[in-house]
Amino acid sequence: MINPKDRAAAEAAQKFRTQADELRAKLLDPAVVMTKDEVETTVAGVSALETRAAQAAGFTPREEIDRQGGDDPLKRAGPESGEPEVRTIQSRCAALHTNAMKHFGSIEQFVRVGAGRSQPRNDAQRTVLREAVTLAQELFPGDLSARTIVGTTDDASGGEFLLPLQQEASIFAVPNVQEGILQHAQKYAVTGRTIRIPYVVQTDATGGKTRPMAGIAAISIVSEGGTKPTREPTFAQRLLTVYKWAAIWKIGDETAADDFTGQGASTVAQLVGGQVINEMNDYATVVGTGTSQPLAALHTNNGALLTVNRATSQSVDITDIFKMWTRHTHGANSYWGVSRRVMEQLFALTLSSNTLVTLLPNLTGTPVMSMLGYPIRLNDLQATLGVAGDVSLINPAFYAAAIRTQLTVESSIHVEFVADITTYRAFARGGGIPIPTGTFAYKAPGGTKTDEHSPFVRLGDAITS
């Protein structure tokens, strides 16, 4: 069946050709006397009519190239790149869709011709069909008719039936984002390698400082004209150093070209790049020793870390939670950090033998992820149940973090050019350090702090005696 648009175009082209033939016959008739200007006008008219006929019939240079197979198989190279353009499966599928709509008018007509229910009307349609067959052979190599799924003898097919192979055009991946102190810490802009953060020393109880948080001795009543106790508050600086984290990975050019989902490289970049940030977070939260690396809030090298011994081995009970809360320097952004296996302990917390803590109002709704006024944040950075640091209570306002360079992902074909492998790299620059160097206390009679507290409290692995 001829498309109505094609029929109208053919009729218009024929009319233009008829008019051109009439003018040409007039030029060739010796009986017709014409001036020079009339001849030129008539020749121009013939040329214009033939051009309009060619346009109406689709005989343009672009369509003629398409009728002869198109230029899609060509490799385009430019001096600015020095390398051929590689067409991926995804781009070829998109081009096939565009050409099918262009030359068939609709996908339904394309499928109808491809299935043999209608015949192709021109070379352009045949070229599109050949490209479809080529793509199908690359995506589904082998004989499709031989692909079978073996069923049971009770199947109506007698035990076997044919099914086409199908594949989803997207890649499934599990997000790998770990929440640590970096997401909530005090952020500082850094343009160089280090930044110095001045602060008042409020954790030192030596030298007679009975009021460490004021940096002085006790205020006393003095007589008029009498000698006043003197104490000069102390200032210090914390040096925050920025470090670089980086990772590389490689993907073969054939793998990239065959990736019809178009998501292979970006999925890997997201996972590996995200792991770079996770590693930074791990060093800032748990493992950083402070030597050629950040000092972690929960590392024992942190002088401000306060460890609370647990009441029962391999367990977390309500007395542990109360002790941690009372030893914490509270703030609006304080939060509980817990590892995955700790949550089952928190769900079963009891105030007495018959009173459950209401993290679970019922077993049909979402747990209340909050405890004593602070949110509970689950992560896989902290230690597992029973190991020191499996539960923490952190005030991130007391931790200084710097991100000099956000996560950057770059690629190069030149690292392993002869092996047809593209190399990717991800890097970020950042660092972190606790601002206080010790625990806080309002009073320190005799140089011993009374009821000390800290922004960084963790549950230890030792048992309360």
C-alpha positions as semicolon CSV with decimal commas, in nm:
position;residue;x (nm);y (nm);z (nm)
1;M;0,000;0,000;0,000
2;I;0,142;0,338;-0,107
3;N;0,167;0,606;0,157
4;P;-0,067;0,902;0,070
5;K;0,220;1,144;0,130
6;D;0,439;0,958;-0,119
7;R;0,156;0,957;-0,377
8;A;0,108;1,334;-0,343
9;A;0,482;1,392;-0,373
10;A;0,501;1,180;-0,689
11;E;0,208;1,365;-0,847
12;A;0,366;1,705;-0,767
13;A;0,700;1,593;-0,914
14;Q;0,526;1,478;-1,234
15;K;0,351;1,815;-1,274
16;F;0,683;1,998;-1,238
17;R;0,846;1,769;-1,497
18;T;0,556;1,824;-1,744
19;Q;0,592;2,201;-1,713
20;A;0,969;2,174;-1,759
21;D;0,920;1,958;-2,071
22;E;0,682;2,217;-2,220
23;L;0,933;2,498;-2,171
24;R;1,214;2,280;-2,312
25;A;1,003;2,201;-2,622
26;K;0,943;2,573;-2,671
27;L;1,321;2,632;-2,661
28;L;1,382;2,360;-2,920
29;D;1,103;2,467;-3,160
30;P;1,261;2,656;-3,458
31;A;0,930;2,823;-3,535
32;V;0,933;3,007;-3,204
33;V;1,127;3,335;-3,222
34;M;1,275;3,439;-2,884
35;T;1,500;3,722;-2,770
36;K;1,817;3,668;-2,567
37;D;1,642;3,768;-2,246
38;E;1,348;3,536;-2,319
39;V;1,586;3,243;-2,379
40;E;1,768;3,304;-2,050
41;T;1,439;3,333;-1,862
42;T;1,309;3,011;-2,017
43;V;1,631;2,818;-1,937
44;A;1,614;2,939;-1,577
45;G;1,251;2,829;-1,560
46;V;1,337;2,479;-1,683
47;S;1,614;2,448;-1,424
48;A;1,387;2,568;-1,141
49;L;1,108;2,327;-1,237
50;E;1,349;2,031;-1,252
51;T;1,493;2,122;-0,911
52;R;1,142;2,136;-0,762
53;A;1,060;1,801;-0,921
54;A;1,372;1,645;-0,771
55;Q;1,289;1,782;-0,426
56;A;0,933;1,655;-0,447
57;A;1,049;1,309;-0,558
58;G;1,318;1,289;-0,290
59;F;1,610;1,295;-0,534
60;T;1,830;1,515;-0,309
61;P;2,201;1,444;-0,244
62;R;2,126;1,341;0,115
63;E;1,851;1,099;0,019
64;E;2,055;0,964;-0,271
65;I;2,333;0,877;-0,020
66;D;2,073;0,707;0,197
67;R;1,945;0,506;-0,102
68;Q;2,298;0,386;-0,171
69;G;2,351;0,259;0,183
70;G;2,412;0,580;0,376
71;D;2,732;0,697;0,536
72;D;2,673;0,544;0,881
73;P;2,935;0,269;0,835
74;L;3,205;0,529;0,770
75;K;3,458;0,613;1,042
76;R;3,484;0,984;1,095
77;A;3,822;1,121;1,197
78;G;3,921;1,477;1,273
79;P;4,261;1,637;1,322
80;E;4,141;1,778;1,651
81;S;4,085;1,431;1,796
82;G;4,335;1,221;1,604
83;E;4,121;0,914;1,649
84;P;3,816;0,755;1,484
85;E;3,469;0,803;1,619
86;V;3,342;0,486;1,785
87;R;2,967;0,432;1,748
88;T;2,818;0,248;2,041
89;I;2,533;0,000;2,025
90;Q;2,311;0,254;2,196
91;S;2,383;0,528;1,938
92;R;2,326;0,282;1,655
93;C;1,991;0,180;1,803
94;A;1,893;0,547;1,831
95;A;1,997;0,607;1,468
96;L;1,799;0,300;1,357
97;H;1,488;0,436;1,530
98;T;1,533;0,776;1,361
99;N;1,583;0,622;1,015
100;A;1,288;0,387;1,060
101;M;1,059;0,680;1,141
102;K;1,203;0,881;0,853
103;H;1,174;0,621;0,577
104;F;0,878;0,411;0,696
105;G;0,664;0,680;0,856
106;S;0,600;0,474;1,169
107;I;0,747;0,187;1,370
108;E;0,437;-0,019;1,288
109;Q;0,509;0,007;0,915
110;F;0,879;-0,072;0,979
111;V;0,781;-0,388;1,169
112;R;0,525;-0,479;0,903
113;V;0,785;-0,462;0,626
114;G;1,048;-0,631;0,840
115;A;0,811;-0,920;0,910
116;G;0,750;-0,968;0,536
117;R;0,385;-0,861;0,536
118;S;0,473;-0,570;0,305
119;Q;0,752;-0,517;0,056
120;P;1,012;-0,236;0,087
121;R;0,936;0,042;-0,158
122;N;1,286;0,184;-0,213
123;D;1,655;0,135;-0,143
124;A;1,641;0,358;0,165
125;Q;1,400;0,120;0,335
126;R;1,615;-0,177;0,236
127;T;1,919;-0,007;0,392
128;V;1,733;0,046;0,722
129;L;1,625;-0,318;0,725
130;R;1,984;-0,435;0,667
131;E;2,103;-0,224;0,960
132;A;1,828;-0,373;1,179
133;V;1,938;-0,725;1,086
134;T;2,304;-0,639;1,157
135;L;2,217;-0,501;1,501
136;A;2,002;-0,804;1,581
137;Q;2,288;-1,040;1,492
138;E;2,529;-0,847;1,716
139;L;2,288;-0,834;2,009
140;F;2,168;-1,192;1,969
141;P;2,450;-1,389;1,805
142;G;2,373;-1,736;1,675
143;D;2,057;-1,884;1,537
144;L;1,758;-1,738;1,721
145;S;1,539;-2,025;1,609
146;A;1,763;-2,269;1,795
147;R;1,721;-2,095;2,129
148;T;1,485;-2,303;2,339
149;I;1,381;-2,328;2,700
150;V;1,322;-2,685;2,808
151;G;1,004;-2,730;3,011
152;T;0,833;-3,029;3,160
153;T;0,660;-3,308;2,975
154;D;0,328;-3,160;3,084
155;D;0,383;-2,851;2,868
156;A;0,147;-2,812;2,576
157;S;0,455;-2,777;2,357
158;G;0,559;-3,129;2,441
159;G;0,845;-3,034;2,670
160;E;1,010;-2,755;2,474
161;F;0,907;-2,412;2,355
162;L;1,086;-2,128;2,181
163;L;1,142;-1,795;2,347
164;P;1,340;-1,493;2,226
165;L;1,616;-1,378;2,455
166;Q;1,543;-1,049;2,629
167;Q;1,769;-0,811;2,820
168;E;1,686;-0,503;3,024
169;A;1,841;-0,184;2,886
170;S;1,966;-0,067;3,225
171;I;2,218;-0,189;3,482
172;F;2,113;-0,281;3,835
173;A;2,349;-0,162;4,108
174;V;2,318;-0,121;4,485
175;P;2,406;0,229;4,613
176;N;2,716;0,225;4,831
177;V;2,701;0,542;5,038
178;Q;2,818;0,534;5,398
179;E;2,711;0,805;5,639
180;G;2,985;0,927;5,869
181;I;3,103;1,248;6,028
182;L;3,197;1,420;5,699
183;Q;2,831;1,473;5,605
184;H;2,770;1,675;5,924
185;A;3,106;1,818;6,033
186;Q;3,205;2,184;6,052
187;K;3,318;2,267;5,697
188;Y;3,615;2,493;5,619
189;A;3,717;2,624;5,277
190;V;4,079;2,543;5,193
191;T;4,270;2,685;4,897
192;G;4,611;2,543;4,989
193;R;4,741;2,229;5,156
194;T;4,661;2,330;5,517
195;I;4,442;2,561;5,720
196;R;4,501;2,679;6,078
197;I;4,197;2,697;6,306
198;P;4,240;2,916;6,617
199;Y;4,050;2,816;6,933
200;V;4,038;2,884;7,306
201;V;4,190;2,606;7,517
202;Q;3,904;2,489;7,739
203;T;4,014;2,133;7,817
204;D;4,332;2,195;8,024
205;A;4,303;2,139;8,401
206;T;4,676;2,172;8,480
207;G;4,847;2,463;8,651
208;G;4,569;2,532;8,896
209;K;4,296;2,585;8,638
210;T;4,000;2,484;8,851
211;R;3,759;2,614;8,589
212;P;3,900;2,459;8,267
213;M;3,617;2,571;8,041
214;A;3,695;2,934;8,132
215;G;4,071;2,871;8,131
216;I;4,109;3,023;8,478
217;A;4,114;2,936;8,848
218;A;3,806;2,969;9,066
219;I;3,661;3,315;9,096
220;S;3,682;3,426;9,458
221;I;3,554;3,704;9,681
222;V;3,822;3,965;9,745
223;S;3,834;4,272;9,965
224;E;3,837;4,620;9,827
225;G;4,189;4,695;9,714
226;G;4,290;4,335;9,772
227;T;4,488;4,120;9,529
228;K;4,280;3,953;9,260
229;P;4,354;3,604;9,135
230;T;4,510;3,625;8,790
231;R;4,492;3,383;8,503
232;E;4,553;3,450;8,135
233;P;4,326;3,248;7,903
234;T;4,519;3,034;7,653
235;F;4,471;3,027;7,280
236;A;4,595;2,763;7,038
237;Q;4,562;2,649;6,677
238;R;4,460;2,325;6,512
239;L;4,636;2,243;6,186
240;L;4,400;2,083;5,936
241;T;4,586;1,912;5,652
242;V;4,431;1,818;5,320
243;Y;4,509;1,476;5,170
244;K;4,438;1,325;4,829
245;W;4,241;1,005;4,773
246;A;4,239;0,846;4,430
247;A;4,144;0,529;4,243
248;I;4,173;0,405;3,885
249;W;3,981;0,146;3,683
250;K;3,991;0,032;3,324
251;I;3,728;-0,061;3,066
252;G;3,804;-0,219;2,730
253;D;3,692;-0,023;2,425
254;E;3,506;-0,328;2,294
255;T;3,312;-0,353;2,620
256;A;3,220;0,015;2,599
257;A;3,118;-0,015;2,233
258;D;2,908;-0,327;2,299
259;D;2,731;-0,172;2,599
260;F;2,388;-0,112;2,448
261;T;2,259;0,018;2,784
262;G;2,497;0,314;2,769
263;Q;2,529;0,294;3,149
264;G;2,837;0,075;3,197
265;A;3,102;0,344;3,237
266;S;2,880;0,578;3,439
267;T;2,768;0,299;3,674
268;V;3,127;0,198;3,749
269;A;3,225;0,564;3,792
270;Q;2,945;0,614;4,041
271;L;3,039;0,305;4,244
272;V;3,417;0,356;4,246
273;G;3,391;0,734;4,285
274;G;3,149;0,687;4,571
275;Q;3,396;0,452;4,736
276;V;3,658;0,729;4,728
277;I;3,425;0,947;4,935
278;N;3,347;0,653;5,164
279;E;3,718;0,603;5,226
280;M;3,759;0,969;5,320
281;N;3,464;0,934;5,555
282;D;3,611;0,619;5,711
283;Y;3,939;0,797;5,787
284;A;3,756;1,096;5,936
285;T;3,516;0,887;6,143
286;V;3,696;0,571;6,258
287;V;4,039;0,468;6,128
288;G;4,243;0,788;6,081
289;T;4,544;0,799;6,314
290;G;4,642;1,162;6,250
291;T;4,985;1,062;6,116
292;S;5,002;1,143;5,741
293;Q;4,624;1,104;5,741
294;P;4,323;1,266;5,908
295;L;4,261;1,212;6,279
296;A;3,934;1,024;6,320
297;A;3,675;1,133;6,571
298;L;3,650;0,780;6,716
299;H;4,020;0,685;6,703
300;T;4,203;0,639;7,031
301;N;4,462;0,898;6,921
302;N;4,188;1,160;6,955
303;G;4,256;1,319;7,295
304;A;3,896;1,431;7,318
305;L;3,755;1,077;7,280
306;L;3,567;0,950;7,586
307;T;3,511;0,573;7,611
308;V;3,232;0,425;7,823
309;N;3,269;0,062;7,935
310;R;2,971;-0,156;7,846
311;A;2,765;-0,337;8,107
312;T;2,745;-0,675;7,933
313;S;2,983;-0,836;7,685
314;Q;2,861;-0,860;7,323
315;S;2,556;-0,658;7,410
316;V;2,417;-0,305;7,431
317;D;2,170;-0,226;7,708
318;I;1,992;0,080;7,836
319;T;2,253;0,161;8,103
320;D;2,518;0,187;7,829
321;I;2,299;0,438;7,644
322;F;2,234;0,644;7,958
323;K;2,606;0,657;8,045
324;M;2,701;0,771;7,696
325;W;2,434;1,041;7,694
326;T;2,541;1,185;8,032
327;R;2,907;1,202;7,920
328;H;2,828;1,382;7,595
329;T;2,884;1,749;7,508
330;H;2,542;1,810;7,363
331;G;2,455;2,008;7,051
332;A;2,174;2,060;6,805
333;N;2,335;1,827;6,548
334;S;2,447;1,548;6,780
335;Y;2,364;1,198;6,657
336;W;2,403;0,830;6,745
337;G;2,625;0,636;6,506
338;V;2,572;0,260;6,514
339;S;2,688;-0,036;6,311
340;R;2,441;-0,270;6,146
341;R;2,436;-0,551;6,410
342;V;2,375;-0,303;6,691
343;M;2,024;-0,221;6,571
344;E;1,884;-0,557;6,683
345;Q;2,007;-0,471;7,033
346;L;1,849;-0,125;7,024
347;F;1,516;-0,267;6,910
348;A;1,511;-0,487;7,222
349;L;1,618;-0,223;7,476
350;T;1,421;-0,237;7,801
351;L;1,382;0,014;8,084
352;S;1,280;-0,265;8,319
353;S;1,190;-0,630;8,292
354;N;0,852;-0,548;8,136
355;T;0,900;-0,210;7,971
356;L;1,039;-0,185;7,619
357;V;1,202;0,128;7,484
358;T;0,965;0,259;7,217
359;L;1,192;0,244;6,911
360;L;0,926;0,001;6,788
361;P;0,575;0,131;6,858
362;N;0,450;-0,178;6,672
363;L;0,577;-0,431;6,422
364;T;0,385;-0,292;6,125
365;G;0,537;0,056;6,094
366;T;0,879;0,210;6,041
367;P;1,105;0,211;6,351
368;V;1,155;0,542;6,527
369;M;1,523;0,606;6,450
370;S;1,577;0,841;6,741
371;M;1,703;0,790;7,095
372;L;1,703;1,041;7,383
373;G;1,637;1,323;7,139
374;Y;1,910;1,245;6,887
375;P;1,875;1,065;6,550
376;I;2,021;0,718;6,498
377;R;2,236;0,688;6,184
378;L;2,323;0,339;6,060
379;N;2,655;0,286;5,886
380;D;2,907;0,013;5,802
381;L;3,212;0,217;5,902
382;Q;3,193;0,154;6,275
383;A;3,290;-0,170;6,451
384;T;3,056;-0,466;6,468
385;L;2,856;-0,555;6,779
386;G;3,067;-0,612;7,090
387;V;3,377;-0,432;6,963
388;A;3,477;-0,090;7,093
389;G;3,315;0,181;6,883
390;D;3,007;-0,016;6,773
391;V;2,797;0,264;6,925
392;S;2,897;0,630;6,927
393;L;2,745;0,963;7,023
394;I;2,899;1,246;6,819
395;N;2,857;1,622;6,810
396;P;2,992;1,703;6,461
397;A;3,017;2,077;6,532
398;F;3,344;1,997;6,714
399;Y;3,502;1,828;6,413
400;A;3,670;2,036;6,140
401;A;3,649;1,901;5,786
402;A;3,778;2,041;5,459
403;I;3,702;1,939;5,101
404;R;3,949;2,119;4,876
405;T;3,855;1,929;4,560
406;Q;3,517;1,766;4,507
407;L;3,506;1,417;4,358
408;T;3,645;1,440;4,005
409;V;3,626;1,162;3,744
410;E;3,840;1,177;3,428
411;S;3,929;0,934;3,149
412;S;4,210;0,880;2,900
413;I;4,258;0,648;2,601
414;H;4,632;0,707;2,594
415;V;4,742;0,517;2,908
416;E;4,687;0,182;2,735
417;F;4,625;0,300;2,381
418;V;4,785;-0,005;2,216
419;A;4,561;-0,236;2,419
420;D;4,237;-0,053;2,327
421;I;4,163;0,016;2,693
422;T;4,026;0,336;2,842
423;T;4,159;0,425;3,186
424;Y;3,945;0,619;3,433
425;R;4,053;0,791;3,751
426;A;3,860;0,940;4,041
427;F;4,014;1,163;4,304
428;A;3,915;1,402;4,578
429;R;4,108;1,614;4,827
430;G;4,001;1,661;5,185
431;G;4,089;1,615;5,549
432;G;3,958;1,635;5,902
433;I;4,058;1,683;6,264
434;P;3,879;1,717;6,602
435;I;3,902;2,075;6,727
436;P;3,928;2,006;7,104
437;T;4,237;1,820;7,224
438;G;4,083;1,686;7,545
439;T;3,760;1,632;7,734
440;F;3,560;1,917;7,887
441;A;3,468;1,970;8,254
442;Y;3,327;2,266;8,438
443;K;3,525;2,198;8,755
444;A;3,868;2,045;8,814
445;P;3,959;2,066;9,184
446;G;4,313;1,950;9,244
447;G;4,368;1,923;8,870
448;T;4,119;1,632;8,835
449;K;3,819;1,693;8,612
450;T;3,475;1,643;8,764
451;D;3,203;1,484;8,546
452;E;3,404;1,525;8,228
453;H;3,220;1,515;7,897
454;S;3,311;1,514;7,529
455;P;3,164;1,568;7,181
456;F;3,301;1,224;7,091
457;V;3,174;0,936;7,306
458;R;3,200;0,570;7,213
459;L;3,101;0,243;7,379
460;G;3,408;0,036;7,470
461;D;3,460;-0,340;7,474
462;A;3,566;-0,356;7,839
463;I;3,306;-0,465;8,096
464;T;3,206;-0,236;8,383
465;S;3,350;-0,379;8,705
